[in-house]
Amino acid sequence: MMAGEKLTSLTPEVLNVAVSEAAALIVTEQAPVPVQGPLQPAKVDPLSGVSVNVTIVPLAKFAVQVVPQLIPVGLLVTVPVPVPASVTVRA
């Protein structure tokens, strides 16, 4: 469709008119290219390094509990005894 033309549709009962306009000349501009960052230095392999690991062992161990722990008899008993989840073979 050319500039200034009118699109007309005529039906028996309704008249529909759509008007569109377009510029005769369209100008497109591109923004200037942004400044690039500085060049990056070349990658180089690092030199070999030296590692030192030191472990200090104490001369004495100070126990927090001197006597062994005691578990009262009967508190950790499961009743009834659980049935195995698989079939067991006894020889």
N, C-alpha and C positions, 0 to 999 in steps of 0.2 A: 504494500500500500504506500502510496506516495504522501508526502507531507501535505496536509490540508484536505485530504480526501475524507469523505464521510462514508461509513458503512451503514447501509440502511437495509433493514429486513422488514418486509411487509407481509403480514398475515391477515386473514379475513377480519379479525376483530382488534388486533393490537399492532401499533406501529412502534418498532424498537430502533433507536438511533444511538450509535456509539461513535464518539468523535475522538480521534487520537492525533496527537501532534508530534512531530519529530524535528529535530534541528537539522538544518541543511548541511552543517559542517560540524564534525566531532573531532576534537583534538585530544590525544592521549599523551601524557608525559610520564617518564619514568624517573623515580628519585635517583640521585647520584649514588654510586656504589659506596658503602660505608668503608671507613679506614680499617684495614686488617690489623690483627694483632702482630706482635713481633715474632720472628722466627724462633722456633724452639731449639734448644741444644740437642745435638745428636746423642742417642742412647749409647752408653758404654757399659761393659761388664765391670762389676765392682771387683776390687782386689780381694785376695784371700784374707780371711780373718782368723783370729785366735780366740778360743773360748776357754774359760777357766771355771771349773765347778768345784766348790769346797763344801764338804759336809763335816759338821762338828758333832762328835759323839760325846755326850756328857759322861763324866766318870762315875756318877751314882744316879740311881733312879729312885725317886721319892714316890712311894706308893700312896695313892689316895685312900685305899682300903687295905688294911693290914690283914684282917681275917678273911677267908674265902666267903663268898656270898652263899647264903643258905636259902633253899626254896622249901617252904613247909610241905610236908607229905600230904597228898590228897587234893591240893588246890588245882593242879594242872592235869587232872584225870578227865578224859572224855567218856561220858556215859550216854548211850551204849557205844561200844567199840564200832567205828565205822566199817562198813562193808567195802571191800576193794572194788574199784570201778571196772576192773577187768577180771577175766577168769584166771585163777591160779591153779597150777598143776603141782601136786605134791607127789614125791616119789617115795 
